[in-house]
Amino acid sequence: MTALDPRDPEGAIARAAKACSNWSRWGADDRLGTLNFLDEDKRREGAGLVRRGVSFSLSQSFDMDGPQKGWRRRTNPVHTMLDTGTDAALGRQGFPHGIGGADDVIAMPLQCSTQWDGLGHIFDHGKAWNGRAAEEVVTSDGDLVTGIEHMAAQVAGRGVLLDVGRAVGTAGELPDGFAVTPEHLTATAEAHGVGVGRGDIVLVRTGQLARVRRDGWGDYAGGPAPGLSFTTAGWLHGTEIAAIATDTWGFEVRPNEFENAFQPLHQVAIPNIGLLIGEMWDLEALAEDCAEDGIYEFWLTAAPLRITGAVGSPVNPVAVK
């Protein structure tokens, strides 16, 4: 395992960004990053994994009881009814022959619950994915180049669960601050008897979501958490996976492994590797099933909403085994 100097986040980020860069790999106009690895052959492979037909939603609930506490103006969803059964029963809707209906609206930050981080979400020294100038990519009009809408048809293929919480942790869970290394990921894959490679959508379960459901949200949205070590940058790049998601708020270990640092792995993975990252996924039911039948690969579809110019999107991922 590569040793990290906790006093030198700048140096570590610069070295990892250079070693793991995918800039220009798919041309100057690329908008998909590592989703380019998820091709037609990979989707056919993923579809072939459906045997029992059992399906799992990997989304948390979108409601006011969610984990958000207002950090960076992120709030929980606010769901409001525009028309109700009461309005219909009282004849307030003005429709003929007794027909009535209900309508509603939701207001929420796009990254307040189960979601994808788009390629315009994080910059490295003013550079967005593929070396573009951040100020020319994301403006007040949104992400003008790599908006999440470009990925809407792409995110469906072979999913792989790496249940690190069960393979490495205690009682199926990792403690907050636990850094998941490449060695942990490799050992977990071996324990599950599953391979990880080009075009896969990898799901990493730490067990933190199970813990906060028992104990309360606490600082789940922004506080200490198990997560990927900065040393996984080379693994994320070298495996040529299409995307990765975790059951934690921040994907990488928190506190981060450097002094005076904030999400350094994001700074390498998104703008330099071009990696699609998911956070706050609910992997509990899927993990239980995988532990029971010993099969940790499945068909996975997880399309972001086609929100023009967005740098992230809510998602209801569905795994089918």
N, C-alpha and C positions, 0 to 999 in steps of 0.2 A: 504494500500500500504506500502511495506517495505521501511523504511527510509534508505537513503544512506549517508554515511559519505564521502564527496567529497575528504577528505584528505587520505582515506585509500582504494585505488583501489586494492592493493595486498590482503588485508584481505577479501574484498568483493568477489573478483575473487576466492580465495581459498575456501570460504564458499559455493559459488554457484557451483563451480566445484565438490565439495564433495557431495552436496545435489542432484545435477542433473546428476551425472555420470551414463552413460550406459555401462561403461567398462565391458567386459565379458558377457554382457546380451545375446548376440547371439554367444558366443563362442570366443575362442582366435584367430581364423582365420578370423573373420568377416571383410568384405570389404564394407558393405553397410550402416552401421549405421541405422538411423531411417527409411531408405527405406525398412527395414525389416517389418515395419508396413503396407506397401502397398502390400497387398497380392491379391490372385486371387478373393476373395470375394469382396474386395474393388474395384477392376477394373470392375467387373461386375456391382457393384453399380454405379460407375461412368459412364459406358457405357449406363446405363438405363436412364441417365439424358438427353440424346439427344432426343429432341422433335421436334424442328423447323428445325434443320439441319443447322442453321446459324453458321458461324465460324469466329474467330477473331485471327489474328496474334498478339502476345504480344511482338514482337521484335521491337526494334529500328532499324534504318538503320545501315548498316555496310559500312561506306564510310568516306572520308576525312573531311566531315563536322561534324564529331562527337564531343563529349565533351572533349576528352583527350587533356591534355596540357603538357605531358611529365613527369608527376610525376612518380617516380620509373620506368622510361624508358617506360611508357605506352604511346603509340602513337595511332592515329586513323588508320584505315585500309588503306593500299596503294594498289589500284587495278590497275594492268597493263595488257594491251592486248599483247598476244604473236602472234596472227594472227588476221587479220581484213578483213573487206569487201574490203578495199583498196588493200590489198595484193592479194586477190582473183581476183579483177577486173583487176589488172595489170599483172596477170599471174605469180605471184612470188611464188606460193605455190607448183607448180610442179605436180599437180594432173591431171589425164586424164579426158576426156569427159565433161569438163566444171564444174566439181564439185569444190566447194570452201567451206571454213569454217572459223570459228573464235574460238580462244582459249584465255583463260586468267588465271591470277594467282593473288593471294591476299597474302599480308604479313601483319600480325597484331599480337599484344599480344592477348592471348586467353581471357583476361578479360577486353577488351577495350570497349565493348558495352554489350548488353543483354547477360547474362552468368550465369552459376552455379559456385559457389565455391565448389571444391571437398574436400574430407576429408583430403587430404594432404596439404591443403592451409594454415592452421594455426596450431601453436603448443602452448602448455602450459608448460612453464618451461622445454623445451626440450622433451616434450612428444607429440606424435601424437595420432590420434584416437586409442582408445582401449588400451592406455597405452604403446604403442610401442615407442622405442627410435627414435626421429626425424631423427637422422643422419643415421639410418638404413632403414628408410622408404623413404625419399626423398634425392636423391643424384644428381650428375650432369647427371646421366642417366635418371632422372625423378622419379616419384613416383613408387617405385618398389612393393608396397603392395596394396595401395588403389587408383591406377590410375583411372581416370574418366571413362576409358573404361569399368570398371566393372559395371557401372550404366546405360549403354547404353540401356538395355532392360527393365529397371525398372520404369522409370518416366512417368507413364501413369495411370490416375485414376480420382478420384473425386477431382475437384478443387473447392475452396471456395474463393470468393472475400470479403474482409473486407474493405469497402471503408470508411476508417477513415476520410479522407479529407471531404467527404460529411456529415458524421454522426456527426463529432465533430468540424470540421473546419469552416472557414468563406468563403462563396462563393465557397465551395467545395475544399478548400485547407488548409493545415496546414503551419504555418510559419516555417522558418528555426529555428532549435534549439528546436522544440517542441518534447517532449519525450512522445511517445505512451506507455501507461502503460497497465498492464493486465486489469484494469478496463475499459480503452478505448476499448480494443479489445472485451471484453465481452459485453459491451454496444452496440458496433457496430453490433456484431453478433445478438444480440436481436433485434435491430432496423431493421435489414435485414430479420429477421425471419428465420435464418439459424443456424444450429449447426456446431460445429467444434470438431473433435475428431480423433480417431486413424486412421492413414493411409491417412488423408487428405493432399492435397497440398494447402497451404494457401497463398493467394496473398493479400498483404496489400498496398492499394493505399493511398498515402499522398497528392497527387496533385502537388508535386514539379516539375514533368516533364512537366505538363501543364504550370506552371509558367515560366520555363526556355524557353519553346518554344515561349512564348510571348515576354520575355525580353532578350533572348540570353543565351548562355550556362553559362557565368560567371564562377563561381567556382563549378559548378555542379559535376565535377569529382574530389572530394576531399575536398570541402569546407563545410560550414555550411549546415545543412539539417535537416528536421524532420526525425524521425525514431524511432525504438523501444528502449524503456528504458531498462537499465540494469535489472530493476526489472521484466522484462518479462521472464527471464531465467527459473523461476519455471513454468510459463505458457507454454513455449515452450516444457519443459520436461514433464509436467503433462498431457498435452492434447494428447501426443503421436502422434503428426502430423508427416507425412513423410518428408515434406519439406516446405519451406516458401520462398517467394520472395517479393521484394518491387520495387517501381518505383524510388528509390534513388540509389546513387552510393555506399553507405556504409552500407545499411541495418539498422544500429543502429543510434540513434540520434547523430548529430554532431553540436557543440562540444560535446564530451562525457561528462558524468555527474560527472567525477572525475577530480581532479587536476592532471596534469602530467600523463595522460592516453591516450592510443591509442587502440580503438576498443576492449574494455574489454568484450563486449558481444560475439564477435567472439571467444575470447579466451576460453569462456565457451561452446558456442554452437557447435563449430566444433570439437575440439579434445576431449571434455568430453561428450557432449550429442550425438555427431555423426550426427549432423543435416545438411542436404543439404540446402544451402542458395543461393538464386538467387538475383541478383541486376540489376538495370537499365532496368527493364521490362516496356513495354509500356502498361499500363492498361486503357488508356483513352477510346478507343472505346468500350471495354468490359464493363467498368463502366457505360458509357452512356446507353448501352443496359440493363444492370441490373437495373438501376434506372427507366427505362421505363417500364419493365415488372415485376419488383419486385422479380425476381428470381436470387439468388446470388450463385447458385451451378451449375456445368457444368462438362462435360467431358473435361479433360485436358491432353494433351500429350506434353512432353517437354524433349525429349531425348537429352543428351549431345552427341557430336561427339565422335566416338571411337578413340580418340587420345591417343595412348599408353603412359602411364606414366604421363599424364597431371594432374595438380592439379586444373584445371578449364576448362571450355569449353564454346564457344559460343553456343547459342541455339535460335531456332525459336519456342517458345511455341505456341501451337494452342489450343484455347478453343472453344468447340462446345456446343451449347445450343439447 
